[in-house]
Amino acid sequence: MKIFKISLFLLFFNLSFGGYAQSVYFPPFGDWEQKNPSDLKVDGNKIQAAIDFAINTESEANKNMKIAHYQSAFGREPFGFPVGPMRDRGEAAGLIVYKGYIIGKWGDPHRVDLTFSVAKSILSTTVGLAVDQGLIKSEKDLVYPYMGPIIPYEPQRAMMNKSDHLMEEDVFDLFGTPHNRKITWEHLLRQTSDWEGSLWGKPDWADRPQGNSSEWLTRERNEPGTVYKYNDTRVNVLALAALNVWRKPLPQVLKEHVMDKIGASPTWRWTGYENSYIVLDGQIVQSVSGGSHWGGGMFISAYDQARFGYLTLRKGKWNGQQIISEEWIKKSRTPTTVQSNYGFMNYFLNTDRKEIPAAPESAFFHLGAGTNMIYVDEENDLVIVARWIKNDQKAELVRLILESLPKR
């Protein structure tokens, strides 16, 4: 009888208060429950004001992504021409997810658009999965011991006069120089590697070049880990390195290990460049890009962006299943030593509340040009997806939404 009473008490406790895992809502495939803000004690008028603000501060960049590219600094870089697919973008769009439920939306959240450097967070996730599964023993390992010869897919070589290319190797080594052999996975994840070389026709020095152009090719290299430099060529190096570890396309890895498990739609696409193909285990495989700096990257809807953001909000767990290890999420949110507002790519941190003053310091956001933002706030149980908002207005949007929430 005593055991029976204890069992009844535990059942009553769980039904009345609920454990964390039992009380958290996870949207099923093809559906995401919406609630009126007032149902969750949120000020509906303030939510609407925030939505109006997001619509009224839409990016003024051309909706034709190719024109927008050439009108930006990217298009004026050396070798700045796109080599990956682009698509004209839609109108400003977004979602507000509070306590797991959608309480606000605008634009067309189903529309599949480029998300630019939010793809870096997707890329770093595939590296985290490789660590979780033991394919990479530690992110602190040097990368070069994991790499075999990389064989580019170049069908035009069949038409070459072989005698004119006797001195050229048919393979390439991403980490063949003394400098590059000192680079770890963590250096690449934190954008502190200073990797040297050229990949897919894009030299490392041609991305956001700085200083005197006469020194771009000859400057002294920084010791890996000592200097942060946002650089998409090096991001693509990480993507190719991860492909060689997984030995299968990264979009397939992402689909099987993440997107299917979180109920994402079948509409997202992750692409590389027209020349980023290799021959791997007898198959022609495209190495994807970690952004859309030169086209390509991740095409995805706001709904699927929100699912990914919600997964990171829940520390890698989805409906009782640990999809990404909590330890990896923790590392991703740990500030880079030489760049305090950056973790693993592309986790931007709110260190000292500099990026978003109204938000808690623990908040972070996956960020890409456009601007594309997935804001993640554990303290307020909040995810915000904002697409095509002016970059200097994203903090104000977050402030307006935070002001609508019930006071704690």
Secondary structure, DSSP 4 states (H G I P E B T S, - for coil): -HHHHHHHHHHHHHHHT--HHHH---PPTT---B--GGGGT--HHHHHHHHHHHHHTB--S-SSHHHHHHHSTGGGSTT-S--S------S-EEEEEETTEEEEEES-TT--EE-TTHHHHHHHHHHHHHHHTTSSS-TTSBSGGG---B-B--GGGGGS-GGGGTTS-SSB-TT-STTGGG-BHHHHHTT-----SEETTEEGGGSS--S-GGGTTTPPPPPTTS-----HHHHHHHHHHHHHHHTS-HHHHHIIIIITTTT--S--EEEEEEEEEEEETTEEEEEEPSSSTTS-EEEE-HHHHHHHHHHHHTTTEETTEESS-HHHHHHHTSPBTTBTTB-STTEEE-GGG-SSTTS-TT-EEEEETTTEEEEEETTTTEEEEEESB-GGGHHHHHHHHHHHSPP-
